[in-house]
Amino acid sequence: MSMEQSRIDRINALARKAKAEGLTPAEEAERAQLRQEYLASVRRNLRAQLDNIYLVDEQGNKTKLKPKQ
């Protein structure tokens, strides 16, 4: 499940405003929270991709990719 486009647009709007004129403390807090949501979304998507990866050996046997310990 990816992050809603409207929330990504808000992150970008806050980034533009931060460069142009600076942010209020409330906007900085909102930006920090949105960034955390975005990072969590990226991690979930990456985990889902990794969970669907199989290694195939020379004989054609499929082995599910295991987490690194």
mmCIF file of the N, C-alpha and C atoms, coordinates in Angstrom:
data_MODEL
# 
_entry.id   MODEL 
# 
loop_
_atom_site.group_PDB 
_atom_site.id 
_atom_site.type_symbol 
_atom_site.label_atom_id 
_atom_site.label_alt_id 
_atom_site.label_comp_id 
_atom_site.label_asym_id 
_atom_site.label_entity_id 
_atom_site.label_seq_id 
_atom_site.pdbx_PDB_ins_code 
_atom_site.Cartn_x 
_atom_site.Cartn_y 
_atom_site.Cartn_z 
_atom_site.occupancy 
_atom_site.B_iso_or_equiv 
_atom_site.pdbx_formal_charge 
_atom_site.auth_seq_id 
_atom_site.auth_comp_id 
_atom_site.auth_asym_id 
_atom_site.auth_atom_id 
_atom_site.pdbx_PDB_model_num 
ATOM 1   N N  . MET A 1 1  ? 0.857  -1.173  0.000   1.00 0.00 ? 1  MET A N  1 
ATOM 2   C CA . MET A 1 1  ? 0.000  0.000   0.000   1.00 0.00 ? 1  MET A CA 1 
ATOM 3   C C  . MET A 1 1  ? 0.903  1.236   0.000   1.00 0.00 ? 1  MET A C  1 
ATOM 4   N N  . SER A 1 2  ? 0.753  2.035   -0.994  1.00 0.00 ? 2  SER A N  1 
ATOM 5   C CA . SER A 1 2  ? 1.597  3.214   -1.072  1.00 0.00 ? 2  SER A CA 1 
ATOM 6   C C  . SER A 1 2  ? 0.878  4.415   -0.470  1.00 0.00 ? 2  SER A C  1 
ATOM 7   N N  . MET A 1 3  ? 1.638  5.434   -0.271  1.00 0.00 ? 3  MET A N  1 
ATOM 8   C CA . MET A 1 3  ? 1.127  6.655   0.339   1.00 0.00 ? 3  MET A CA 1 
ATOM 9   C C  . MET A 1 3  ? 0.242  7.406   -0.664  1.00 0.00 ? 3  MET A C  1 
ATOM 10  N N  . GLU A 1 4  ? -0.791 8.076   -0.164  1.00 0.00 ? 4  GLU A N  1 
ATOM 11  C CA . GLU A 1 4  ? -1.693 8.836   -1.022  1.00 0.00 ? 4  GLU A CA 1 
ATOM 12  C C  . GLU A 1 4  ? -0.935 9.970   -1.718  1.00 0.00 ? 4  GLU A C  1 
ATOM 13  N N  . GLN A 1 5  ? -1.290 10.228  -2.955  1.00 0.00 ? 5  GLN A N  1 
ATOM 14  C CA . GLN A 1 5  ? -0.617 11.273  -3.725  1.00 0.00 ? 5  GLN A CA 1 
ATOM 15  C C  . GLN A 1 5  ? -0.796 12.646  -3.084  1.00 0.00 ? 5  GLN A C  1 
ATOM 16  N N  . SER A 1 6  ? -1.956 12.892  -2.462  1.00 0.00 ? 6  SER A N  1 
ATOM 17  C CA . SER A 1 6  ? -2.194 14.194  -1.831  1.00 0.00 ? 6  SER A CA 1 
ATOM 18  C C  . SER A 1 6  ? -1.208 14.445  -0.688  1.00 0.00 ? 6  SER A C  1 
ATOM 19  N N  . ARG A 1 7  ? -0.839 13.375  0.037   1.00 0.00 ? 7  ARG A N  1 
ATOM 20  C CA . ARG A 1 7  ? 0.122  13.528  1.134   1.00 0.00 ? 7  ARG A CA 1 
ATOM 21  C C  . ARG A 1 7  ? 1.528  13.768  0.587   1.00 0.00 ? 7  ARG A C  1 
ATOM 22  N N  . ILE A 1 8  ? 1.867  13.119  -0.511  1.00 0.00 ? 8  ILE A N  1 
ATOM 23  C CA . ILE A 1 8  ? 3.168  13.346  -1.148  1.00 0.00 ? 8  ILE A CA 1 
ATOM 24  C C  . ILE A 1 8  ? 3.228  14.780  -1.679  1.00 0.00 ? 8  ILE A C  1 
ATOM 25  N N  . ASP A 1 9  ? 2.135  15.247  -2.266  1.00 0.00 ? 9  ASP A N  1 
ATOM 26  C CA . ASP A 1 9  ? 2.077  16.629  -2.746  1.00 0.00 ? 9  ASP A CA 1 
ATOM 27  C C  . ASP A 1 9  ? 2.276  17.610  -1.592  1.00 0.00 ? 9  ASP A C  1 
ATOM 28  N N  . ARG A 1 10 ? 1.706  17.297  -0.438  1.00 0.00 ? 10 ARG A N  1 
ATOM 29  C CA . ARG A 1 10 ? 1.861  18.181  0.735   1.00 0.00 ? 10 ARG A CA 1 
ATOM 30  C C  . ARG A 1 10 ? 3.315  18.205  1.199   1.00 0.00 ? 10 ARG A C  1 
ATOM 31  N N  . ILE A 1 11 ? 3.994  17.060  1.179   1.00 0.00 ? 11 ILE A N  1 
ATOM 32  C CA . ILE A 1 11 ? 5.420  17.013  1.530   1.00 0.00 ? 11 ILE A CA 1 
ATOM 33  C C  . ILE A 1 11 ? 6.202  17.925  0.595   1.00 0.00 ? 11 ILE A C  1 
ATOM 34  N N  . ASN A 1 12 ? 5.926  17.838  -0.693  1.00 0.00 ? 12 ASN A N  1 
ATOM 35  C CA . ASN A 1 12 ? 6.628  18.658  -1.679  1.00 0.00 ? 12 ASN A CA 1 
ATOM 36  C C  . ASN A 1 12 ? 6.320  20.138  -1.493  1.00 0.00 ? 12 ASN A C  1 
ATOM 37  N N  . ALA A 1 13 ? 5.075  20.474  -1.179  1.00 0.00 ? 13 ALA A N  1 
ATOM 38  C CA . ALA A 1 13 ? 4.711  21.874  -0.953  1.00 0.00 ? 13 ALA A CA 1 
ATOM 39  C C  . ALA A 1 13 ? 5.448  22.433  0.259   1.00 0.00 ? 13 ALA A C  1 
ATOM 40  N N  . LEU A 1 14 ? 5.540  21.627  1.316   1.00 0.00 ? 14 LEU A N  1 
ATOM 41  C CA . LEU A 1 14 ? 6.267  22.075  2.508   1.00 0.00 ? 14 LEU A CA 1 
ATOM 42  C C  . LEU A 1 14 ? 7.757  22.226  2.218   1.00 0.00 ? 14 LEU A C  1 
ATOM 43  N N  . ALA A 1 15 ? 8.309  21.355  1.390   1.00 0.00 ? 15 ALA A N  1 
ATOM 44  C CA . ALA A 1 15 ? 9.727  21.457  1.033   1.00 0.00 ? 15 ALA A CA 1 
ATOM 45  C C  . ALA A 1 15 ? 9.991  22.736  0.250   1.00 0.00 ? 15 ALA A C  1 
ATOM 46  N N  . ARG A 1 16 ? 9.107  23.050  -0.694  1.00 0.00 ? 16 ARG A N  1 
ATOM 47  C CA . ARG A 1 16 ? 9.264  24.299  -1.462  1.00 0.00 ? 16 ARG A CA 1 
ATOM 48  C C  . ARG A 1 16 ? 9.159  25.517  -0.558  1.00 0.00 ? 16 ARG A C  1 
ATOM 49  N N  . LYS A 1 17 ? 8.201  25.492  0.369   1.00 0.00 ? 17 LYS A N  1 
ATOM 50  C CA . LYS A 1 17 ? 8.017  26.617  1.270   1.00 0.00 ? 17 LYS A CA 1 
ATOM 51  C C  . LYS A 1 17 ? 9.223  26.760  2.203   1.00 0.00 ? 17 LYS A C  1 
ATOM 52  N N  . ALA A 1 18 ? 9.778  25.644  2.652   1.00 0.00 ? 18 ALA A N  1 
ATOM 53  C CA . ALA A 1 18 ? 10.936 25.686  3.540   1.00 0.00 ? 18 ALA A CA 1 
ATOM 54  C C  . ALA A 1 18 ? 12.120 26.352  2.845   1.00 0.00 ? 18 ALA A C  1 
ATOM 55  N N  . LYS A 1 19 ? 12.310 26.075  1.568   1.00 0.00 ? 19 LYS A N  1 
ATOM 56  C CA . LYS A 1 19 ? 13.407 26.687  0.814   1.00 0.00 ? 19 LYS A CA 1 
ATOM 57  C C  . LYS A 1 19 ? 13.156 28.162  0.559   1.00 0.00 ? 19 LYS A C  1 
ATOM 58  N N  . ALA A 1 20 ? 11.895 28.518  0.297   1.00 0.00 ? 20 ALA A N  1 
ATOM 59  C CA . ALA A 1 20 ? 11.566 29.888  -0.097  1.00 0.00 ? 20 ALA A CA 1 
ATOM 60  C C  . ALA A 1 20 ? 11.511 30.838  1.100   1.00 0.00 ? 20 ALA A C  1 
ATOM 61  N N  . GLU A 1 21 ? 10.770 30.454  2.134   1.00 0.00 ? 21 GLU A N  1 
ATOM 62  C CA . GLU A 1 21 ? 10.538 31.410  3.216   1.00 0.00 ? 21 GLU A CA 1 
ATOM 63  C C  . GLU A 1 21 ? 10.660 30.833  4.613   1.00 0.00 ? 21 GLU A C  1 
ATOM 64  N N  . GLY A 1 22 ? 10.803 29.540  4.741   1.00 0.00 ? 22 GLY A N  1 
ATOM 65  C CA . GLY A 1 22 ? 10.884 28.913  6.059   1.00 0.00 ? 22 GLY A CA 1 
ATOM 66  C C  . GLY A 1 22 ? 9.521  28.402  6.504   1.00 0.00 ? 22 GLY A C  1 
ATOM 67  N N  . LEU A 1 23 ? 9.543  27.566  7.518   1.00 0.00 ? 23 LEU A N  1 
ATOM 68  C CA . LEU A 1 23 ? 8.322  26.945  8.017   1.00 0.00 ? 23 LEU A CA 1 
ATOM 69  C C  . LEU A 1 23 ? 8.045  27.378  9.450   1.00 0.00 ? 23 LEU A C  1 
ATOM 70  N N  . THR A 1 24 ? 6.768  27.365  9.798   1.00 0.00 ? 24 THR A N  1 
ATOM 71  C CA . THR A 1 24 ? 6.387  27.593  11.185  1.00 0.00 ? 24 THR A CA 1 
ATOM 72  C C  . THR A 1 24 ? 6.664  26.305  11.956  1.00 0.00 ? 24 THR A C  1 
ATOM 73  N N  . PRO A 1 25 ? 6.738  26.382  13.281  1.00 0.00 ? 25 PRO A N  1 
ATOM 74  C CA . PRO A 1 25 ? 6.944  25.141  14.060  1.00 0.00 ? 25 PRO A CA 1 
ATOM 75  C C  . PRO A 1 25 ? 5.872  24.083  13.793  1.00 0.00 ? 25 PRO A C  1 
ATOM 76  N N  . ALA A 1 26 ? 4.636  24.504  13.585  1.00 0.00 ? 26 ALA A N  1 
ATOM 77  C CA . ALA A 1 26 ? 3.560  23.537  13.295  1.00 0.00 ? 26 ALA A CA 1 
ATOM 78  C C  . ALA A 1 26 ? 3.800  22.865  11.946  1.00 0.00 ? 26 ALA A C  1 
ATOM 79  N N  . GLU A 1 27 ? 4.249  23.636  10.963  1.00 0.00 ? 27 GLU A N  1 
ATOM 80  C CA . GLU A 1 27 ? 4.524  23.070  9.643   1.00 0.00 ? 27 GLU A CA 1 
ATOM 81  C C  . GLU A 1 27 ? 5.730  22.143  9.682   1.00 0.00 ? 27 GLU A C  1 
ATOM 82  N N  . GLU A 1 28 ? 6.728  22.479  10.502  1.00 0.00 ? 28 GLU A N  1 
ATOM 83  C CA . GLU A 1 28 ? 7.891  21.592  10.649  1.00 0.00 ? 28 GLU A CA 1 
ATOM 84  C C  . GLU A 1 28 ? 7.482  20.261  11.259  1.00 0.00 ? 28 GLU A C  1 
ATOM 85  N N  . ALA A 1 29 ? 6.595  20.319  12.246  1.00 0.00 ? 29 ALA A N  1 
ATOM 86  C CA . ALA A 1 29 ? 6.105  19.085  12.872  1.00 0.00 ? 29 ALA A CA 1 
ATOM 87  C C  . ALA A 1 29 ? 5.302  18.257  11.867  1.00 0.00 ? 29 ALA A C  1 
ATOM 88  N N  . GLU A 1 30 ? 4.467  18.928  11.073  1.00 0.00 ? 30 GLU A N  1 
ATOM 89  C CA . GLU A 1 30 ? 3.683  18.232  10.053  1.00 0.00 ? 30 GLU A CA 1 
ATOM 90  C C  . GLU A 1 30 ? 4.612  17.584  9.032   1.00 0.00 ? 30 GLU A C  1 
ATOM 91  N N  . ARG A 1 31 ? 5.639  18.318  8.607   1.00 0.00 ? 31 ARG A N  1 
ATOM 92  C CA . ARG A 1 31 ? 6.592  17.783  7.629   1.00 0.00 ? 31 ARG A CA 1 
ATOM 93  C C  . ARG A 1 31 ? 7.313  16.560  8.189   1.00 0.00 ? 31 ARG A C  1 
ATOM 94  N N  . ALA A 1 32 ? 7.721  16.623  9.452   1.00 0.00 ? 32 ALA A N  1 
ATOM 95  C CA . ALA A 1 32 ? 8.415  15.486  10.074  1.00 0.00 ? 32 ALA A CA 1 
ATOM 96  C C  . ALA A 1 32 ? 7.502  14.261  10.117  1.00 0.00 ? 32 ALA A C  1 
ATOM 97  N N  . GLN A 1 33 ? 6.237  14.471  10.459  1.00 0.00 ? 33 GLN A N  1 
ATOM 98  C CA . GLN A 1 33 ? 5.296  13.347  10.530  1.00 0.00 ? 33 GLN A CA 1 
ATOM 99  C C  . GLN A 1 33 ? 5.036  12.761  9.149   1.00 0.00 ? 33 GLN A C  1 
ATOM 100 N N  . LEU A 1 34 ? 4.868  13.630  8.144   1.00 0.00 ? 34 LEU A N  1 
ATOM 101 C CA . LEU A 1 34 ? 4.647  13.147  6.778   1.00 0.00 ? 34 LEU A CA 1 
ATOM 102 C C  . LEU A 1 34 ? 5.870  12.393  6.256   1.00 0.00 ? 34 LEU A C  1 
ATOM 103 N N  . ARG A 1 35 ? 7.056  12.860  6.583   1.00 0.00 ? 35 ARG A N  1 
ATOM 104 C CA . ARG A 1 35 ? 8.274  12.163  6.156   1.00 0.00 ? 35 ARG A CA 1 
ATOM 105 C C  . ARG A 1 35 ? 8.337  10.772  6.758   1.00 0.00 ? 35 ARG A C  1 
ATOM 106 N N  . GLN A 1 36 ? 7.972  10.646  8.041   1.00 0.00 ? 36 GLN A N  1 
ATOM 107 C CA . GLN A 1 36 ? 7.983  9.337   8.692   1.00 0.00 ? 36 GLN A CA 1 
ATOM 108 C C  . GLN A 1 36 ? 6.981  8.391   8.030   1.00 0.00 ? 36 GLN A C  1 
ATOM 109 N N  . GLU A 1 37 ? 5.803  8.902   7.691   1.00 0.00 ? 37 GLU A N  1 
ATOM 110 C CA . GLU A 1 37 ? 4.811  8.085   6.990   1.00 0.00 ? 37 GLU A CA 1 
ATOM 111 C C  . GLU A 1 37 ? 5.340  7.642   5.630   1.00 0.00 ? 37 GLU A C  1 
ATOM 112 N N  . TYR A 1 38 ? 6.006  8.568   4.931   1.00 0.00 ? 38 TYR A N  1 
ATOM 113 C CA . TYR A 1 38 ? 6.552  8.248   3.611   1.00 0.00 ? 38 TYR A CA 1 
ATOM 114 C C  . TYR A 1 38 ? 7.623  7.160   3.717   1.00 0.00 ? 38 TYR A C  1 
ATOM 115 N N  . LEU A 1 39 ? 8.525  7.302   4.683   1.00 0.00 ? 39 LEU A N  1 
ATOM 116 C CA . LEU A 1 39 ? 9.575  6.298   4.859   1.00 0.00 ? 39 LEU A CA 1 
ATOM 117 C C  . LEU A 1 39 ? 8.986  4.936   5.220   1.00 0.00 ? 39 LEU A C  1 
ATOM 118 N N  . ALA A 1 40 ? 7.966  4.916   6.068   1.00 0.00 ? 40 ALA A N  1 
ATOM 119 C CA . ALA A 1 40 ? 7.316  3.656   6.430   1.00 0.00 ? 40 ALA A CA 1 
ATOM 120 C C  . ALA A 1 40 ? 6.685  3.019   5.197   1.00 0.00 ? 40 ALA A C  1 
ATOM 121 N N  . SER A 1 41 ? 6.100  3.835   4.336   1.00 0.00 ? 41 SER A N  1 
ATOM 122 C CA . SER A 1 41 ? 5.493  3.328   3.104   1.00 0.00 ? 41 SER A CA 1 
ATOM 123 C C  . SER A 1 41 ? 6.548  2.728   2.178   1.00 0.00 ? 41 SER A C  1 
ATOM 124 N N  . VAL A 1 42 ? 7.669  3.407   2.041   1.00 0.00 ? 42 VAL A N  1 
ATOM 125 C CA . VAL A 1 42 ? 8.757  2.897   1.193   1.00 0.00 ? 42 VAL A CA 1 
ATOM 126 C C  . VAL A 1 42 ? 9.271  1.577   1.741   1.00 0.00 ? 42 VAL A C  1 
ATOM 127 N N  . ARG A 1 43 ? 9.437  1.499   3.054   1.00 0.00 ? 43 ARG A N  1 
ATOM 128 C CA . ARG A 1 43 ? 9.927  0.251   3.669   1.00 0.00 ? 43 ARG A CA 1 
ATOM 129 C C  . ARG A 1 43 ? 8.935  -0.896  3.467   1.00 0.00 ? 43 ARG A C  1 
ATOM 130 N N  . ARG A 1 44 ? 7.635  -0.614  3.617   1.00 0.00 ? 44 ARG A N  1 
ATOM 131 C CA . ARG A 1 44 ? 6.612  -1.657  3.393   1.00 0.00 ? 44 ARG A CA 1 
ATOM 132 C C  . ARG A 1 44 ? 6.661  -2.162  1.958   1.00 0.00 ? 44 ARG A C  1 
ATOM 133 N N  . ASN A 1 45 ? 6.771  -1.233  1.006   1.00 0.00 ? 45 ASN A N  1 
ATOM 134 C CA . ASN A 1 45 ? 6.811  -1.622  -0.399  1.00 0.00 ? 45 ASN A CA 1 
ATOM 135 C C  . ASN A 1 45 ? 8.058  -2.448  -0.711  1.00 0.00 ? 45 ASN A C  1 
ATOM 136 N N  . LEU A 1 46 ? 9.196  -2.054  -0.164  1.00 0.00 ? 46 LEU A N  1 
ATOM 137 C CA . LEU A 1 46 ? 10.431 -2.809  -0.382  1.00 0.00 ? 46 LEU A CA 1 
ATOM 138 C C  . LEU A 1 46 ? 10.323 -4.199  0.225   1.00 0.00 ? 46 LEU A C  1 
ATOM 139 N N  . ARG A 1 47 ? 9.771  -4.293  1.430   1.00 0.00 ? 47 ARG A N  1 
ATOM 140 C CA . ARG A 1 47 ? 9.603  -5.596  2.093   1.00 0.00 ? 47 ARG A CA 1 
ATOM 141 C C  . ARG A 1 47 ? 8.698  -6.497  1.253   1.00 0.00 ? 47 ARG A C  1 
ATOM 142 N N  . ALA A 1 48 ? 7.633  -5.942  0.695   1.00 0.00 ? 48 ALA A N  1 
ATOM 143 C CA . ALA A 1 48 ? 6.713  -6.731  -0.139  1.00 0.00 ? 48 ALA A CA 1 
ATOM 144 C C  . ALA A 1 48 ? 7.431  -7.256  -1.382  1.00 0.00 ? 48 ALA A C  1 
ATOM 145 N N  . GLN A 1 49 ? 8.281  -6.419  -1.976  1.00 0.00 ? 49 GLN A N  1 
ATOM 146 C CA . GLN A 1 49 ? 9.046  -6.869  -3.147  1.00 0.00 ? 49 GLN A CA 1 
ATOM 147 C C  . GLN A 1 49 ? 10.016 -7.977  -2.768  1.00 0.00 ? 49 GLN A C  1 
ATOM 148 N N  . LEU A 1 50 ? 10.717 -7.790  -1.655  1.00 0.00 ? 50 LEU A N  1 
ATOM 149 C CA . LEU A 1 50 ? 11.690 -8.798  -1.234  1.00 0.00 ? 50 LEU A CA 1 
ATOM 150 C C  . LEU A 1 50 ? 11.013 -10.112 -0.850  1.00 0.00 ? 50 LEU A C  1 
ATOM 151 N N  . ASP A 1 51 ? 9.820  -10.036 -0.305  1.00 0.00 ? 51 ASP A N  1 
ATOM 152 C CA . ASP A 1 51 ? 9.089  -11.250 0.074   1.00 0.00 ? 51 ASP A CA 1 
ATOM 153 C C  . ASP A 1 51 ? 8.670  -12.064 -1.146  1.00 0.00 ? 51 ASP A C  1 
ATOM 154 N N  . ASN A 1 52 ? 8.667  -11.462 -2.324  1.00 0.00 ? 52 ASN A N  1 
ATOM 155 C CA . ASN A 1 52 ? 8.252  -12.165 -3.539  1.00 0.00 ? 52 ASN A CA 1 
ATOM 156 C C  . ASN A 1 52 ? 9.426  -12.525 -4.444  1.00 0.00 ? 52 ASN A C  1 
ATOM 157 N N  . ILE A 1 53 ? 10.632 -12.512 -3.898  1.00 0.00 ? 53 ILE A N  1 
ATOM 158 C CA . ILE A 1 53 ? 11.819 -12.858 -4.685  1.00 0.00 ? 53 ILE A CA 1 
ATOM 159 C C  . ILE A 1 53 ? 12.194 -14.318 -4.410  1.00 0.00 ? 53 ILE A C  1 
ATOM 160 N N  . TYR A 1 54 ? 12.449 -15.043 -5.484  1.00 0.00 ? 54 TYR A N  1 
ATOM 161 C CA . TYR A 1 54 ? 12.905 -16.420 -5.377  1.00 0.00 ? 54 TYR A CA 1 
ATOM 162 C C  . TYR A 1 54 ? 14.238 -16.552 -6.097  1.00 0.00 ? 54 TYR A C  1 
ATOM 163 N N  . LEU A 1 55 ? 15.130 -17.350 -5.533  1.00 0.00 ? 55 LEU A N  1 
ATOM 164 C CA . LEU A 1 55 ? 16.393 -17.669 -6.174  1.00 0.00 ? 55 LEU A CA 1 
ATOM 165 C C  . LEU A 1 55 ? 16.216 -18.981 -6.926  1.00 0.00 ? 55 LEU A C  1 
ATOM 166 N N  . VAL A 1 56 ? 16.725 -19.046 -8.148  1.00 0.00 ? 56 VAL A N  1 
ATOM 167 C CA . VAL A 1 56 ? 16.617 -20.255 -8.957  1.00 0.00 ? 56 VAL A CA 1 
ATOM 168 C C  . VAL A 1 56 ? 18.023 -20.795 -9.191  1.00 0.00 ? 56 VAL A C  1 
ATOM 169 N N  . ASP A 1 57 ? 18.246 -22.060 -8.796  1.00 0.00 ? 57 ASP A N  1 
ATOM 170 C CA . ASP A 1 57 ? 19.570 -22.647 -8.992  1.00 0.00 ? 57 ASP A CA 1 
ATOM 171 C C  . ASP A 1 57 ? 19.685 -23.268 -10.387 1.00 0.00 ? 57 ASP A C  1 
ATOM 172 N N  . GLU A 1 58 ? 20.829 -23.913 -10.662 1.00 0.00 ? 58 GLU A N  1 
ATOM 173 C CA . GLU A 1 58 ? 21.102 -24.467 -11.989 1.00 0.00 ? 58 GLU A CA 1 
ATOM 174 C C  . GLU A 1 58 ? 20.098 -25.539 -12.393 1.00 0.00 ? 58 GLU A C  1 
ATOM 175 N N  . GLN A 1 59 ? 19.531 -26.264 -11.426 1.00 0.00 ? 59 GLN A N  1 
ATOM 176 C CA . GLN A 1 59 ? 18.569 -27.320 -11.720 1.00 0.00 ? 59 GLN A CA 1 
ATOM 177 C C  . GLN A 1 59 ? 17.144 -26.781 -11.862 1.00 0.00 ? 59 GLN A C  1 
ATOM 178 N N  . GLY A 1 60 ? 16.955 -25.493 -11.661 1.00 0.00 ? 60 GLY A N  1 
ATOM 179 C CA . GLY A 1 60 ? 15.627 -24.901 -11.783 1.00 0.00 ? 60 GLY A CA 1 
ATOM 180 C C  . GLY A 1 60 ? 14.829 -24.909 -10.495 1.00 0.00 ? 60 GLY A C  1 
ATOM 181 N N  . ASN A 1 61 ? 15.456 -25.276 -9.390  1.00 0.00 ? 61 ASN A N  1 
ATOM 182 C CA . ASN A 1 61 ? 14.765 -25.275 -8.101  1.00 0.00 ? 61 ASN A CA 1 
ATOM 183 C C  . ASN A 1 61 ? 14.624 -23.858 -7.578  1.00 0.00 ? 61 ASN A C  1 
ATOM 184 N N  . LYS A 1 62 ? 13.414 -23.523 -7.137  1.00 0.00 ? 62 LYS A N  1 
ATOM 185 C CA . LYS A 1 62 ? 13.164 -22.195 -6.586  1.00 0.00 ? 62 LYS A CA 1 
ATOM 186 C C  . LYS A 1 62 ? 13.318 -22.226 -5.074  1.00 0.00 ? 62 LYS A C  1 
ATOM 187 N N  . THR A 1 63 ? 14.007 -21.228 -4.542  1.00 0.00 ? 63 THR A N  1 
ATOM 188 C CA . THR A 1 63 ? 14.174 -21.088 -3.104  1.00 0.00 ? 63 THR A CA 1 
ATOM 189 C C  . THR A 1 63 ? 13.786 -19.650 -2.728  1.00 0.00 ? 63 THR A C  1 
ATOM 190 N N  . LYS A 1 64 ? 12.938 -19.538 -1.750  1.00 0.00 ? 64 LYS A N  1 
ATOM 191 C CA . LYS A 1 64 ? 12.509 -18.203 -1.311  1.00 0.00 ? 64 LYS A CA 1 
ATOM 192 C C  . LYS A 1 64 ? 13.689 -17.471 -0.655  1.00 0.00 ? 64 LYS A C  1 
ATOM 193 N N  . LEU A 1 65 ? 13.824 -16.192 -0.965  1.00 0.00 ? 65 LEU A N  1 
ATOM 194 C CA . LEU A 1 65 ? 14.870 -15.363 -0.382  1.00 0.00 ? 65 LEU A CA 1 
ATOM 195 C C  . LEU A 1 65 ? 14.621 -15.238 1.097   1.00 0.00 ? 65 LEU A C  1 
ATOM 196 N N  . LYS A 1 66 ? 15.645 -15.496 1.921   1.00 0.00 ? 66 LYS A N  1 
ATOM 197 C CA . LYS A 1 66 ? 15.493 -15.450 3.365   1.00 0.00 ? 66 LYS A CA 1 
ATOM 198 C C  . LYS A 1 66 ? 16.095 -14.161 3.919   1.00 0.00 ? 66 LYS A C  1 
ATOM 199 N N  . PRO A 1 67 ? 15.526 -13.650 5.016   1.00 0.00 ? 67 PRO A N  1 
ATOM 200 C CA . PRO A 1 67 ? 16.069 -12.426 5.626   1.00 0.00 ? 67 PRO A CA 1 
ATOM 201 C C  . PRO A 1 67 ? 17.490 -12.649 6.134   1.00 0.00 ? 67 PRO A C  1 
ATOM 202 N N  . LYS A 1 68 ? 18.298 -11.614 6.030   1.00 0.00 ? 68 LYS A N  1 
ATOM 203 C CA . LYS A 1 68 ? 19.656 -11.672 6.544   1.00 0.00 ? 68 LYS A CA 1 
ATOM 204 C C  . LYS A 1 68 ? 19.615 -11.610 8.060   1.00 0.00 ? 68 LYS A C  1 
ATOM 205 N N  . GLN A 1 69 ? 20.443 -12.416 8.704   1.00 0.00 ? 69 GLN A N  1 
ATOM 206 C CA . GLN A 1 69 ? 20.401 -12.467 10.172  1.00 0.00 ? 69 GLN A CA 1 
ATOM 207 C C  . GLN A 1 69 ? 21.438 -11.607 10.797  1.00 0.00 ? 69 GLN A C  1 
# 
